[in-house]
Amino acid sequence: MRVFGLGVPELLIILVIIIILFGPGRFGKILGELGSGLKSFRDSLTEKKDEPGTDENGNIEPK
């Protein structure tokens, strides 16, 4: 499996370097914040469809 032209061994080496630089605690905190940011972004996309005055596609209905 290749991601951005990098294989699994290269990605593992990059992960180890990041953990050495930031430490496991801070690295976990960064990943947690990234996950919560993605979750809030995904929630904001679904909220637009549920707003009053929008149709099932999230488009604003004319008055």
N, C-alpha and C positions, 0 to 999 in steps of 0.2 A: 504494500500500500504506500502510495506517495502523496504527500501533501505539500503543495508549493515546490515540487521538485525535490523534496527531502524524504528520505526513507525513515523507517522506525529507529535505526541506530542513531542517526543524526538528531532526530527529535528528542531522544532520550538524553543525549549529550547536552543539548540546549537546555532541557529541563533541569539537569543536574547543575549546570552553570547558574541558572536563574535561582535555584534553591540555595546555592552557595552564596550568591550575591545578596539576596534578600532575607535568607533564613526561612525555615519552614513555617514559622508563625506568621510572619508578614506575607509570605507567599500564599498561605491559606486565606488570609484576610483579603488579599487582592482578588483571588479567585471568587471569594464570597461576594465581594462588592460587584464584580463583573457579572456574576449570576443574578444578583438582585437587580442590577441595572437592566439586564436582558429581560428579566421577568416583568419589570415595570414597563418596558418598551412594548412587550408583547401584550400586556394588559391594556395599555393605552390604545393599541390598534383595535382590540376587540371592543373597547368602551365606545368608540366612535359609532359603531354599528348599533349600539343600544341606546344612543341618545334620542330623545324625542325630536321629531321633525326630520328623521332620516329614514330611508327605505332599507330593505334587507342588504343592499350593497354598500351602505354607508353614505349614499348620496343624499344631499339636502333636498327635501321635498319642497316644491313651490307652495306658497300660501294662497 
